[in-house]
Amino acid sequence: MDVSSNSTTADAATAANTGPEYNTSLVKKAKLQSTLAALLNDPILSDVTKNPTLSDVDTLINLELGSAMRICVLKMDGTSVDVAVMNSASVKDLKLAIKKKVNDMEETRMGHRQISWKHVWANFCLSYHNVKLLDDNSALQAYGIRNNSQVHFIPYVVSRASQRHSRGKKHRFFHGLNKKA
């Protein structure tokens, strides 16, 4: 027997015991769920995630009204991800939108899979017209990013001494320990 059928049976028993107002609430909830499922399967709403939050829906509505922008993020493997953010969004907002979109895509494609975003942002950064988007608090419009712009993932290494972008260095843990004193 399925766990969901047990909970449905329990809900029906609870509804019978609590009266018609609770049963009406269950019916309304079921109708809302079926209507929402039908709407999400509509091809016109294909850009809405399967479990949208209020902010996701708000951003998509603002995209249609022109107060949000769609940004194409080109990954290093050549694939791309489209995300929608408000016109006033910062680099951090873009990163959060990318994180949510990629996590949703990975979950639908491969089931539950964890991506270490701390590792991703420590080793890669976003760039727009060869300008690295390093300041999370900067507005996207300050970099010239507009609707339908394309940003790229690029490798990113910070040198420890200057906290500036540089090429990676190979560190040898035992380097110099074999020298005689």
Salt bridges, closest charged atoms under 4 A:
ASP47 OD2 - ARG70 NH2 3.35
ASP56 OD2 - LYS100 NZ 3.43
ASP104 OD2 - LYS100 NZ 3.47
GLU106 OE2 - ARG109 NH1 3.39
GLU106 OE1 - ARG113 NH1 2.92
ASP136 OD1 - LYS95 NZ 2.84
